[in-house]
């Protein structure tokens, strides 16, 4: 199983990024999927979840109204559109099933929000 997050980078406050998570060896279409983030020195934080059929989403209060999670099961990809980024969004972002499985943590992608 490999869940590979990509699309991170350096962005100014107020900017946008779109993260992607590609799945291999994993039945993406039957799993609810989530995005999570990790700031050094802190616990990993849940960010957003999308149901297996993409019809229902949920968000942490800290990102609600700014981030949008979506998925394309045919392409085995989950997305996180991040708008109005703030410095406190700086973190390594990971995708995983929802709830998360300790077996599925892959390499995350670093998002840095700074002027």
C-alpha positions in Angstrom: 0.0 0.0 0.0 1.3 3.4 -0.9 -0.5 6.7 -0.4 1.7 9.5 -1.8 0.9 13.1 -1.1 2.2 15.9 -3.4 1.7 19.5 -4.3 3.1 21.2 -1.3 5.4 24.2 -1.4 6.1 27.7 -0.2 3.2 30.2 -0.5 2.4 33.6 0.8 -0.3 34.2 3.4 -3.6 34.4 1.5 -2.4 32.2 -1.2 -3.7 28.8 -2.5 -2.3 25.3 -3.0 -3.8 22.1 -4.3 -2.6 18.9 -2.7 -3.0 15.5 -4.4 -2.8 12.0 -2.9 -2.3 9.1 -5.2 -3.0 5.5 -4.1 -1.4 2.3 -5.2 -2.0 -1.2 -3.9 -5.0 0.3 -2.0 -8.8 0.1 -2.6 -9.3 3.8 -2.6 -12.9 3.6 -3.9 -14.3 1.7 -0.9 -12.6 3.8 1.8 -13.4 7.1 3.4 -10.3 9.2 3.0 -8.8 12.0 5.1 -6.1 14.6 5.1 -4.0 15.1 8.2 -1.2 17.5 9.1 1.8 17.4 11.4 3.6 20.4 12.9 7.0 19.6 14.5 6.5 19.3 18.3 2.8 18.8 18.0 0.5 15.8 17.5 -0.8 15.0 14.1 -4.0 16.8 13.4 -7.0 15.7 11.4 -7.9 18.2 8.6 -10.7 16.8 6.5 -12.6 13.7 5.5 -14.5 12.7 2.4 -16.8 9.6 2.2 -16.0 6.8 -0.3 -18.5 8.1 -2.8 -17.5 11.7 -2.4 -21.0 12.9 -1.3 -20.1 13.9 2.3 -17.2 15.9 3.6 -16.2 17.2 7.0 -13.6 19.6 8.2 -11.7 20.7 11.2 -12.9 24.0 12.5 -9.5 25.6 11.8 -9.8 25.0 8.1 -13.6 25.1 7.5 -14.6 27.5 4.7 -11.0 27.6 3.4 -10.1 24.1 2.5 -12.0 21.7 0.2 -11.5 17.9 0.0 -12.5 15.9 -3.0 -11.8 12.7 -4.8 -11.6 11.0 -8.1 -12.0 7.3 -7.6 -11.4 6.4 -11.2 -8.0 8.1 -11.0 -7.4 6.8 -7.4 -6.7 10.3 -6.2 -7.8 12.5 -3.4 -7.4 16.3 -3.4 -7.2 19.1 -0.9 -7.8 22.6 -2.2 -6.4 25.1 0.2 -7.3 28.7 -0.1 -6.7 31.8 2.1 -3.7 30.1 3.6 -2.4 31.3 7.0 1.0 30.9 8.6 -0.5 28.5 11.1 -1.4 26.1 8.2 2.4 25.4 7.8 2.8 21.7 8.3 3.6 18.4 6.6 0.3 17.1 5.1 -0.5 13.4 4.8 -3.4 11.5 3.4 -4.7 8.3 4.9 -8.0 6.4 5.3 -10.5 7.9 7.7 -10.2 6.9 10.4 -6.5 6.7 9.9 -4.6 3.4 9.8 -1.1 3.2 11.2 -0.3 1.0 8.2 -1.1 3.6 5.6 1.1 6.6 6.6 3.2 7.5 3.6 5.5 10.4 2.8 3.7 13.7 3.3 4.1 16.9 1.5 5.4 20.1 3.2 3.3 23.2 3.0 5.0 26.4 4.2 3.0 29.6 4.5 5.3 32.6 4.9 5.9 36.0 3.5 
